[in-house]
Amino acid sequence: MTHETTAHDRYPDKLIRDVLSRVKTVAMVGASSNWNRPSYFVMKYLQTKRYRVIPVNPRDAGQEVLGEKVYASLAEIPDRFDMVDIFRNSEAAGAITDEAIALAPEKGISVIWMQLTVRNDEAAARAEAEGLTVIMNRCPKIEYGRLHGELGWSGMNSGVISSKRRRLAG
């Protein structure tokens, strides 16, 4: 199966919006039970936006984080999930992406999302060659908030809403 690759330095808002609207269940690799870790509050935020987030962390396997059972690997998750959110380093993202590619037909995975500072172009190319959508060096919590105008609540300029009149081309 061939799939058009994405230029991973910039993502159109439409692509991010489409991904966030079609995804319902996220497997979060590197999810932490520690309340002050970024993965914990990203998981909690996504849950408030009605996503189901399944934590994956071998250290905490069998325990619960935010009401969800923690699994040691993607393969151990019994349910289907749409997206793999990688909270690990760029090198580790390669093997996680390969596991997701192998499981994609069985589990329904259509998106690989690598968190802020995580980028693995070779893994992205392998996933896109199998028809998966790949987002790198972005956070779904931040992107959701930006696209829904929530970042303005904290004084951040999301670039989505403006009081300035847009100039027409030409």
N, C-alpha and C positions, 0 to 999 in steps of 0.2 A: 504494500500500500504506500503510495506516495502522498506527501502532504506539503503544502507550501510552507517554507520556513519563515520565521519572523526575524526582523532586525531587532536584536535584543537590547539596543541602547535606548530605544524609546518605544513606548507602546501607545497606540491610539486609545483614547478614552473608550471608544466603542468596543474594542476588544476586551478591555478590562471589565467594562459594564456587562458585556455579553457573558463573560466567564462567571462573574459574580451573580448574575441572574439565573444562569442555568444550573450552577452547582447547588446541591442541597446537603451533601454529606462530605465531610473533609476528614481524611486521615492525617493527623499532625505528627510527623516523625520528629522526635526531639522534644515532645511536650514534657513539661516539668510539673511536678506536684508542688514546687516551691512558689508560693503566691507572688513573690517579687521578681520572678523571671519573666522576660518578655513573652515567652511562649504561653505562660499561664494567663496573662491578661489578654493576649490575642485570642486564645481559646475562649475565655469568658466573654469577650466582646462579640465574637462571632456567634456564640450561643444566644446572646441577646438579640441578634439579628436573624434568629430562627434557623441557623445552620446547625446540623448535628456535627460535632467534632469528636472524633475518636482518637484518643491519645495513643501514641506508639513510643515506648521507651523501655528497653530491656531491663533497666534498673528497677523500674516501678511496675513491671508486668504483674497482673493479677490484682493490683490495688485499684482504687478509683480516684479520678481527678475530675472535679466539677460534675460529679454524677455519672461519669462514663468509665467503664472498665478500661484499664490500660493493657495494651498488647505489646509483646516483645518485638513483633515484626509485622509488616503489612500482610504477609501470608497467613498469619494467625487470626486476622480479623474475619469473623464468620459472615459479616454483612457486606453488602455492596457499598461502594463509596465512589464519588465522582472525581475527587481531587486529592492529590497528595501534596501537603504543605510541608516543605523541608526546612526544619530549624536545626540544621547541622552545617558543618563547614563545606566549602566548595568541593573539596576532594571527596568527602563522604557522599555528597550529592550524586556522584556518578553511580555508585553501587545501589543507592536507594532508587534512582531513576531506572536502572536496569531491572530491579525487582518489580517496580511499578509497571514497566513495559511488559514483563512476563505475565503479570497478573491482570493486565488491562482487560482482556476479553472476558475473563471470568468475573471480575469484580466491577466492571463498568467504568473504570478509570478513564477520564478523558482529558484531565489537566494535571500537569506537574507545575507546582508553584514553589520557587526557591526564594526564601526570605531575604531581607536586606543584607547586603554584603555577600550573598551566596550566588555564585555564578559558575556554571560548568558548561561551556559551549559544546564540548564533545558529547556530553550526556544529552543536552538539548537537541542536538542534531539527530542522535539516535531515537529520541522520543518523537520528534517531529516526523522522522522517516516512517514511524509506525502510526502516524495520524493523530498523535496527542498534541494538545496545545501546551506551550511552555511559556511561563512568565518567570523572569529571574530578577534578583536584586530589588524586589518590591515586597511590600507587606499587604496582605489582603485587608487587614484592619485599617491601615492608613488609606488604601485605595478606596475602600468602601466609604469611609468617612469623607474623603475628598470629593468623591462623586455624588455624595448625598448632602453636601454642604455642612457637614458636621465639624470640619476642621476650623471653620470660621468661629465656632463657639469658643475656641481657645485662642483666637487671635491670629490664626495662620491663614495666609492667602492661598487658597486652593487653586485659584486660576479658573474655576468653573463658573462662579457667580461674580458679576462685576456691575457696578453702577455706571461704568463708562460705556459710552455708545461704541459699538463695533464699527470700524471703518469698512466700507464696502470696497471690494476689489474693483480696480478699473477706474 
